[in-house]
Amino acid sequence: MKKKPVIDDETFENLLYLSRLSPESTNKETLASQVRQIVDYFEVLSKYAGDENPYDAYPAIPAEVLRGNDVGPAFVPADLKQMTPEFKDGYFRVPGMLGNDDHR
């Protein structure tokens, strides 16, 4: 029979600190019980863990396949003015989102 791992007081205090829980605000025995339940749950999950590498789900892409860092021509303001009438003085006009009094 496999011996269950025991969480010592120092580890428990570190867990409380990391979780921003205070033993003064909650019953320490209740917290300890909940921590034991979480550890037990991870033991159940570890039974189903395989030996496969989780990173194999995301195969590596060789750098040669990715697009290059070539800089192409940018839009010039004259081109943007032809694309939309909402371009004026170097900016796009967009609908107001905050503080818009047009809804009255």
N, C-alpha and C positions, 0 to 999 in steps of 0.2 A: 504494500500500500504506500502510495506516494505521500510524503509529508507536505502539508500545506505551508506555504511561505508565511512567516510571521512578520508583521510590520512593527518595528521597534518604535519607541517613543520619539526618537530623533527624526526618523523618517516620517512619522505621523505629523510631527510639528512642522516639518518642511512641506508636507502636503497641504497642511492648513495655510501656511504662509503663501504657497504658490497659488492656491485657490482663493486667496484673500478672505478666508473664513476665520472667524475668531472663536476660540473655544468659550469665550465669555458670552457670546451671543447665542450659542446653541449648546445643547447638551453634548459633552465630549464623548460619552458612550454611544450616543446616537450617531455622531459623526464617524466614530471608529467602526460601528456596525456597517454603515454605508460604504466606507472605504473597503472593508472586508468583502462586501457584496460585489463591489467593482472589481477587486482583484480576482475573486472567484469567477466572475464573468469572463475576464481575460483568459483565465485558465481554460474555460470551455471553448473560447474562440481559438486558442492555440492548438487544440486538438484537430482543428480543420485547416490549419495553416500548412501549406505545402512547402516543398523545397524550391519551388520556382522563384525566380527573381521578379519582383513586382515591376521592375523597370522594363522587363521584356514586353510589356503591353504597349510601350511607346518605343518603337524601333528608332535607332539613331539614323539621322539623315546625313549623308556625306555633304561636306561643304560645297563640293562641285555642283551639286544638284540645286542648291539655293540660288536665288537671283544674285546678280552682281551688285556692286555698290556704284554702278555707273550713274552719274548725274545727267539727267535728261533736260530738255528745254522746259522752262517754267512758263506758267501763264503770264502774259503781259496784261496790264489793265485794259488795253483796247480789246483783247480777246474776251475778257470777262464782261465788258460792257455789251458785247454782242450776244453773250450767253444768257443774260438776264437783265431785265430793266431795274432790278433791285440793287444794282451796283452803282454807287455814287461816291465820288470823292475818295476812292480807294477802299471803300468799305461796302459790305453787304447789309442791306436793310433787312431786319428780321422782326417778327412780331414781338411785342413787349411781353415779358413774363411776370415781372414783379413790379408793383407800384404803377400798374397801367390803369389809368382812370377812364379808358375808353368804354368800359362795360356799363357805365351809368347811362 
